[in-house]
Amino acid sequence: MQKNSADYHTSVSIEENVECSKLKPQPAQISFKNLCYSIPIETNKTSFLGKKNVSDSDRFARKIILDNVTGSFNPGKLTAIMGPSGSGKTSLLNLLSGRISSGKVEGDIWLNGRAAGCGSLSLISRFISQDDVMLSTITVKEVIEMAIKFRIGNVSSEEIDRRCSQAISALELEKCQNTLIGNSILKGISGGERKRTSIAMEMATDSSILFLDEPTSGLDMYTSHLVTKLLLDISRSGQTVVSIIHQPSSDTFELFDDVMILSEGKVIYFGPQEDLVPYFSGIGYQCPNFTNPADFVFSNVLNLDVNELEKSKNYDYFTSRSNIRILKIDKLALKWKKSKQYMNIIAKVDEPILNPLNKLNFTSSISSSKQFPILLSRSLKDALRDKLVLRARLGQSVALALIMGIVFYKSNEKQIDTQIQNVLGSLFFGIISQFIPVAIGVLSTFSSGKFVFQREYQNGYYKTTPYFFSKFIIELPIQLICPIIFCAISYPMVGYVLSFKKFAIHTGAMILTSLISFSTGIFASAFFDDISVALALLPMILVLPMVFSGFLVNSGDTLPWIGWLQWISPLKYAFTIVTTNQLSSLTHNNINVGEIKLESLKLGPFGIPACFGFMSFFFLLLSAFSYLALQAFSKKFTPHNSTKTKLANLLGPPDPIFTSPQKAI
Ligand SMILES: Nc1ncnc2c1ncn2[C@@H]1O[C@H](COP(=O)(O)OP(=O)(O)OP(=O)(O)O)[C@@H](O)[C@H]1O
C-alpha cells in the first residue's frame, strides 16, 4: 500500500533507500516548469536623497532574469545551455543548484518527480563555477587530492592516488601537476591549466548531477573539445551533465545531446542538438550550408537582420535597436511555446522518472572533525609557502623595533623629565606598532582567502567552523612570534627596566594587543564584503581605541558623556599595563616620580592582572564576533533551508501531480 506523505517523511532515510536500490546510484532527472526569477531594482522614482513618502513598490521595479523557463535535464545526457551574455544562463544553473539566496523565485523544480526547490539539488550535484578561485600556494596535484579527501571519508592513500591520477590524465594536467596554482604575484599554472584543474577537482569524485558554468571559456579549441568529450564520457556513465558553453566549434557542438538556447531570460529552443537547425529553418531561419549551428543561432537568429535594422533608422539608435531586439526575442519565445518540440518537452516534464534516490546519489562530505586536520595542514602549507608575506611580517617587526630603539635609544640615561616623556612615548609607539599593521595585514590576507572559502564552502567541501579554527590556529603562532621579536629588540635598546618579570609583562601586553588587532582584522574581513570598504573603515575602527588609550587624552579629563569609551578601548588596558610596569619603580632623588606620574595620568583603578583579564576578554569577544561574521557571510550565498528540509524533499514521495489517479485518466 502507498504510504501517505507524512509517513514517508518520518520513516524514509537514505540508508533505507540503499537497501531497495542494490547500491547503484539512481538516474537523476531534473525537471522545471515556468521557472521565473526576478530581483528588485531601484527605479528613478526616488533619487539618492529620496522623497520620504514613496512606497517600496514605487521605489523598486523587478528585473526579470528568468521568464517562464521550462524543461528537463536528463540522466546519461550532456546538455548545453547557450545564449548571449546576460541571458540568464548562470542564474538558471545557480537556481537549480541551490546557489541563489536572494530575489523572487517562482515555478517548480523537481528531481525525479519530487519537489526540489529551496536548494535541494545542492545535495546531489557538483558545480564548477566560472571563476576558478583556488588557493595559490598549493600544487595542482595537492588541490585535487584535497578535493578527494574532503569528499570521501576513510579513503585509502592508494584510492586517492588512483582518482587523482585519473583526473590528471583525463584533463592532460601531467606536465603541471607539481606546479603551484599561483596568482598575479606568485607565478603558477596558466589560465587554461587553472580552468582544467578546477574541473578535475570536481570530477575526481562522483556525483549524480554535474553543473558547469563555462568550463571551456579561455581554453583553446583542442582543449575545449577534450573537456567536452570528457563531459560526454561522464554523462554516459549515467550522470546528468549540464554545461553553459560559449562559441563551441562545430565538432564540439555536435558532442552535446541537448541544447537550450536562452535569450533575455526566455527559452528560444530546447531539445536535441540535431533538431536545432531543422527547428529554426521551420520558423524561417535557414542555416547556410557548412555553417556552425552555434554561430548561426547567434548571428542569424538572435541578432537583428538588415530589415530589422532598417526599421530602427528613424529612432534613437541604441534605444530602438534594443527594443526591436527584445520584441524579436519575445516573438521567438512565443513561437517556441507554440512548437511541437515544446510540447515534447512538456510531455517529458509531465512524465518524469519517479525512481527514489539512494545514498549513492548524494554528494558526500566528511564530518567537521575530519575536515579540521585537512584544513589545518593546508593552512600551514599556505602560511609557510607564502614566503613573501611571512618575510614581510617578520621584517616589519624587526624594522619597527629598530625604529623605536633608535628614536628612543637609552631613554633611561636621559634627564628625569625627558626620561618619563620618552618612556611614555615609546610605550605608546610600541602598542600602536603591534595594533595597526597587524589588523591591516590580517585584513588583506583573510580577505583574499575569503573567495577561496566562498567557492569551497559553496561546493560543500567543509563547514565554516573547521575553516575558521584552522586559519585561526595557524595564524596564532605568528601573532605570538612577531611581538616577541619586537620586544626582544626594542626593550633593551630603549632602556626599559632590566628585569625578566617586567620584560615578560611588557611582552605579554604586546602579544595581547597584537591578538586583539588580529581578531579585529579577521572581523573586518568577514564583515565587509568588499576589501576596499573594509580598508576605508578599518582606520576609523582602530583610531578610537588609540585616542582613548590614556596617552593622547588624559583619562580623567574627557567629557563625561564620552569618557566611558576608555573602558571599551583595549589599548587603555595595554597602556595601563606597560606604563605601570615601567613607572611604578621609577625613583629620582629618593622620590617615587613614577608613581606620581602614574597618578597624574589617571589611568583608573585596575591593576596589571585585571588589565590582562580585560584584554583577554576583548580578544575572545572579538574572535567570537569574527566567527559570527564569517558564519553570516557564508549564509549570504546559500539558501536558508536546512539540510534536513532538503533531504526530506528529495527522499519524500513523488509530487502527487505525477502520481494522482486523475493524472492516469
Ligand atoms: N543578483 C543580481 N542582481 C542584479 N542583477 C543580476 C543578479 N543576478 C543576475 N543579474 C542580472 O541578470 C542577468 C543575467 O545574468 P546571468 O549571470 O545569469 O547571465 P549569463 O547569461 O550567465 O551571462 P554571461 O554569459 O555573461 O555570464 C544579467 O543582466 C545580470 O546582470
PDBQT file of the ligand as one rigid body, heavy atoms in Angstrom, charges set to zero:
ROOT
HETATM    1  N1  LIG A 701      21.780  39.369  -8.008  1.00  0.00    +0.000 N 
HETATM    2  C1  LIG A 701      21.653  40.094  -9.114  1.00  0.00    +0.000 A 
HETATM    3  N2  LIG A 701      21.470  41.427  -9.044  1.00  0.00    +0.000 NA
HETATM    4  C2  LIG A 701      21.329  42.177 -10.153  1.00  0.00    +0.000 A 
HETATM    5  N3  LIG A 701      21.351  41.682 -11.405  1.00  0.00    +0.000 NA
HETATM    6  C3  LIG A 701      21.531  40.366 -11.530  1.00  0.00    +0.000 A 
HETATM    7  C4  LIG A 701      21.693  39.494 -10.416  1.00  0.00    +0.000 A 
HETATM    8  N4  LIG A 701      21.861  38.230 -10.868  1.00  0.00    +0.000 NA
HETATM    9  C5  LIG A 701      21.799  38.312 -12.203  1.00  0.00    +0.000 A 
HETATM   10  N5  LIG A 701      21.603  39.591 -12.603  1.00  0.00    +0.000 N 
HETATM   11  C6  LIG A 701      21.435  40.078 -13.979  1.00  0.00    +0.000 C 
HETATM   12  O1  LIG A 701      20.688  39.095 -14.653  1.00  0.00    +0.000 OA
HETATM   13  C7  LIG A 701      21.134  38.953 -15.984  1.00  0.00    +0.000 C 
HETATM   14  C8  LIG A 701      21.528  37.520 -16.248  1.00  0.00    +0.000 C 
HETATM   15  O2  LIG A 701      22.723  37.231 -15.546  1.00  0.00    +0.000 OA
HETATM   16  P1  LIG A 701      23.491  35.848 -15.733  1.00  0.00    +0.000 P 
HETATM   17  O3  LIG A 701      24.763  35.931 -14.971  1.00  0.00    +0.000 OA
HETATM   18  O4  LIG A 701      22.575  34.760 -15.403  1.00  0.00    +0.000 OA
HETATM   19  O5  LIG A 701      23.761  35.886 -17.301  1.00  0.00    +0.000 OA
HETATM   20  P2  LIG A 701      24.630  34.916 -18.190  1.00  0.00    +0.000 P 
HETATM   21  O6  LIG A 701      23.769  34.535 -19.332  1.00  0.00    +0.000 OA
HETATM   22  O7  LIG A 701      25.209  33.817 -17.408  1.00  0.00    +0.000 OA
HETATM   23  O8  LIG A 701      25.752  35.905 -18.677  1.00  0.00    +0.000 OA
HETATM   24  P3  LIG A 701      27.303  35.621 -19.024  1.00  0.00    +0.000 P 
HETATM   25  O9  LIG A 701      27.324  34.744 -20.226  1.00  0.00    +0.000 OA
HETATM   26  O10 LIG A 701      27.829  36.992 -19.336  1.00  0.00    +0.000 OA
HETATM   27  O11 LIG A 701      27.930  35.000 -17.814  1.00  0.00    +0.000 OA
HETATM   28  C9  LIG A 701      22.275  39.931 -16.159  1.00  0.00    +0.000 C 
HETATM   29  O12 LIG A 701      21.758  41.101 -16.754  1.00  0.00    +0.000 OA
HETATM   30  C10 LIG A 701      22.732  40.202 -14.747  1.00  0.00    +0.000 C 
HETATM   31  O13 LIG A 701      23.263  41.484 -14.638  1.00  0.00    +0.000 OA
ENDROOT
TORSDOF 0
